[in-house]
Amino acid sequence: MANGKDDRTPSRTTRANASAQLEIDDNGVLMALAGPRNDNLRALEQEASVTIGLRGNQIHLQGPADEVAFAERVLAELVGSLRDGNTLNPNDVARAARLLREHPGLKLRDVFDDVVLVSARHRVIAPKGLAQKKYIEAIRAHDVVFGIGPAGTGKTYLAMAMAVAALMQRQVKRIILTRPAVEAGEKLGFLPGDLAEKVNPYLRPLYDALHDMMDIDKAQALIQRGQIEVAPLAFMRGRTLNDSFVIMDEAQNTSPEQMKMFLTRLGFESKAVITGDVTQVDLPRGQKSGLSDAVRLLADVEGIKIINFTAVDVVRHPLVGKIIRAYEARDSAIERGHALREEREERSIPHSAGGDGGPKKE
């Protein structure tokens, strides 16, 4: 006893030796929560800095008190998500933990249960993070949305899911998918075939996403009827797109003129989603990107929403996020180096009081 208080505190409040148990009576939920070889629990161990053990139908936690409490909360939220019919893998666990750590007041159900579409393979397509949730809400509420960020953040995939859902619910009469045919280090002129055949490989990612969401035969039938159109950006010129859900992918490879042309195609009862990564421009050196130009120009226009994704929002293999962060750090260091060199060069240039750059002659 010290100052009338008991120095002995329960293990839950002693940072060096906190522990907790979570009992789950549903064996199916318990197995899904733990994952194959307890991989899901291992993922939470890494995110929460706790030790997790599984004994019978109890999950045992041990570590710093605040981390044990945090891991308990994550597990409880994940159990709720599983009971709602969602699936779980180690990447989902890691994303959920990061999301709850960054936004303590958030409920996972508010994000993960916002179902956009159930695919032909009976896979539920829903946001996997707060940025994706905001993106979906923006598409619902605005007629023009820009989704900007690195590869793997779900920009195009979610836009495609929203488009397919809108078509199935008869909110629009057709889907139009487009992207600029800009060579990433290759020359279109050397490829065989006419223009449509030359640009088809550039449109392949859009077809892949489409076929992931609906039966191939159904998708082909809709394409044949003109309800789904996949075309290069050049084919958009001169058209007015009414009752359409239009998606432009790889928009960083448009010129400002192409971007203006695309945005002014939008007709009545239509939506446009423009996606791209401003750090991956394949345009000739010195040419301005239409995506960067449009974001600066239209940021304050009512009815247009811009959603930015970062490496934190990557939903591909965990290494993808790390790779993106490594490149971003390298590029930032290079930019800082350029800025320092320019500053030193400015300081080293002598400034003449006469303002004519040289000594005055008498």
TATA-V554359 format. One record per residue. RES is the residue in three letters. D_FIRST is the distance of its C-alpha to the first C-alpha in Angstrom with 1 decimal. Layout:
RES,D_FIRST / RES,D_FIRST
This chain:
MET,0.0 / ALA,3.8 / ASN,6.8 / GLY,5.9 / LYS,5.3 / ASP,4.6 / ASP,5.7 / ARG,8.2 / THR,11.2 / PRO,14.6 / SER,17.3 / ARG,19.3 / THR,17.0 / THR,16.4 / ARG,19.5 / ALA,20.3 / ASN,20.2 / ALA,21.0 / SER,23.5 / ALA,25.6 / GLN,28.7 / LEU,31.8 / GLU,34.2 / ILE,37.9 / ASP,40.3 / ASP,43.5 / ASN,44.6 / GLY,47.0 / VAL,44.4 / LEU,42.0 / MET,44.8 / ALA,45.9 / LEU,42.3 / ALA,41.8 / GLY,45.3 / PRO,47.6 / ARG,45.6 / ASN,42.4 / ASP,43.8 / ASN,42.3 / LEU,38.8 / ARG,39.4 / ALA,40.4 / LEU,37.2 / GLU,35.2 / GLN,37.0 / GLU,36.6 / ALA,32.9 / SER,31.6 / VAL,30.1 / THR,31.1 / ILE,32.9 / GLY,34.0 / LEU,36.2 / ARG,35.9 / GLY,38.3 / ASN,38.0 / GLN,34.5 / ILE,33.6 / HIS,30.4 / LEU,28.8 / GLN,26.3 / GLY,25.5 / PRO,23.7 / ALA,22.2 / ASP,24.7 / GLU,27.6 / VAL,26.7 / ALA,26.8 / PHE,30.0 / ALA,31.6 / GLU,30.8 / ARG,32.6 / VAL,35.6 / LEU,36.0 / ALA,36.0 / GLU,38.6 / LEU,40.7 / VAL,40.7 / GLY,42.0 / SER,44.7 / LEU,45.7 / ARG,46.1 / ASP,48.4 / GLY,50.7 / ASN,49.8 / THR,49.8 / LEU,47.2 / ASN,47.5 / PRO,45.2 / ASN,46.6 / ASP,45.9 / VAL,42.2 / ALA,41.9 / ARG,43.7 / ALA,41.6 / ALA,38.3 / ARG,39.7 / LEU,41.0 / LEU,37.7 / ARG,35.8 / GLU,38.4 / HIS,38.6 / PRO,35.3 / GLY,37.0 / LEU,39.9 / LYS,40.8 / LEU,42.6 / ARG,45.0 / ASP,46.2 / VAL,47.4 / PHE,48.4 / ASP,50.0 / ASP,52.5 / VAL,55.4 / VAL,58.3 / LEU,60.6 / VAL,60.7 / SER,63.0 / ALA,65.9 / ARG,63.6 / HIS,61.3 / ARG,58.6 / VAL,56.6 / ILE,56.9 / ALA,54.0 / PRO,52.0 / LYS,49.5 / GLY,47.7 / LEU,47.3 / ALA,50.3 / GLN,52.5 / LYS,51.4 / LYS,52.4 / TYR,55.6 / ILE,56.6 / GLU,55.9 / ALA,58.0 / ILE,60.9 / ARG,60.8 / ALA,60.8 / HIS,63.1 / ASP,66.6 / VAL,66.0 / VAL,62.9 / PHE,62.3 / GLY,59.8 / ILE,59.2 / GLY,57.1 / PRO,57.1 / ALA,58.6 / GLY,56.6 / THR,54.9 / GLY,57.1 / LYS,59.1 / THR,62.5 / TYR,61.3 / LEU,59.6 / ALA,62.5 / MET,64.8 / ALA,62.8 / MET,62.9 / ALA,66.7 / VAL,67.3 / ALA,65.3 / ALA,67.3 / LEU,70.6 / MET,69.7 / GLN,68.7 / ARG,72.0 / GLN,70.3 / VAL,72.6 / LYS,75.9 / ARG,75.3 / ILE,72.9 / ILE,74.0 / LEU,72.3 / THR,73.3 / ARG,72.4 / PRO,74.4 / ALA,76.3 / VAL,75.2 / GLU,75.5 / ALA,72.3 / GLY,74.3 / GLU,77.2 / LYS,80.6 / LEU,81.7 / GLY,85.3 / PHE,85.1 / LEU,83.9 / PRO,86.6 / GLY,87.5 / ASP,87.8 / LEU,85.1 / ALA,83.4 / GLU,83.3 / LYS,82.1 / VAL,79.1 / ASN,78.2 / PRO,75.8 / TYR,73.9 / LEU,73.5 / ARG,72.3 / PRO,68.5 / LEU,69.3 / TYR,71.3 / ASP,68.4 / ALA,65.9 / LEU,68.4 / HIS,69.2 / ASP,65.4 / MET,65.3 / MET,68.5 / ASP,71.0 / ILE,73.4 / ASP,76.4 / LYS,75.2 / ALA,74.3 / GLN,77.8 / ALA,79.4 / LEU,77.6 / ILE,78.7 / GLN,82.2 / ARG,82.3 / GLY,80.9 / GLN,77.7 / ILE,75.8 / GLU,77.2 / VAL,75.9 / ALA,77.8 / PRO,77.6 / LEU,77.0 / ALA,80.7 / PHE,81.8 / MET,79.9 / ARG,82.3 / GLY,84.5 / ARG,82.6 / THR,80.9 / LEU,78.1 / ASN,77.8 / ASP,75.6 / SER,73.9 / PHE,70.5 / VAL,71.1 / ILE,68.8 / MET,69.5 / ASP,67.6 / GLU,67.4 / ALA,68.2 / GLN,67.3 / ASN,70.7 / THR,72.7 / SER,74.5 / PRO,74.0 / GLU,77.4 / GLN,76.6 / MET,73.3 / LYS,75.2 / MET,77.8 / PHE,75.2 / LEU,73.3 / THR,76.5 / ARG,77.6 / LEU,75.1 / GLY,76.9 / PHE,76.1 / GLU,73.4 / SER,72.1 / LYS,68.9 / ALA,68.5 / VAL,65.6 / ILE,65.9 / THR,63.7 / GLY,63.5 / ASP,61.6 / VAL,62.6 / THR,61.6 / GLN,64.1 / VAL,67.4 / ASP,70.5 / LEU,73.0 / PRO,75.2 / ARG,73.5 / GLY,73.7 / GLN,74.2 / LYS,71.8 / SER,69.9 / GLY,70.7 / LEU,67.1 / SER,65.5 / ASP,68.3 / ALA,67.9 / VAL,64.1 / ARG,64.6 / LEU,67.5 / LEU,66.2 / ALA,62.5 / ASP,62.9 / VAL,65.6 / GLU,64.8 / GLY,64.9 / ILE,64.0 / LYS,60.5 / ILE,59.2 / ILE,56.3 / ASN,54.9 / PHE,53.3 / THR,51.5 / ALA,50.7 / VAL,47.4 / ASP,49.7 / VAL,51.7 / VAL,51.9 / ARG,53.9 / HIS,52.7 / PRO,49.4 / LEU,51.3 / VAL,53.5 / GLY,50.7 / LYS,49.8 / ILE,53.5 / ILE,53.9 / ARG,50.9 / ALA,52.3 / TYR,55.7 / GLU,54.2 / ALA,52.3 / ARG,55.4 / ASP,57.6 / SER,55.2 / ALA,55.2 / ILE,59.0 / GLU,59.2 / ARG,57.0 / GLY,59.2 / HIS,62.3 / ALA,60.9 / LEU,60.1 / ARG,63.5 / GLU,65.2 / GLU,63.2 / ARG,64.2 / GLU,67.8 / GLU,67.9 / ARG,66.7 / SER,69.3 / ILE,72.3 / PRO,74.0 / HIS,74.7 / SER,78.1 / ALA,78.4 / GLY,81.8 / GLY,80.2 / ASP,83.0 / GLY,81.1 / GLY,83.4 / PRO,84.8 / LYS,87.3 / LYS,90.9 / GLU,92.9
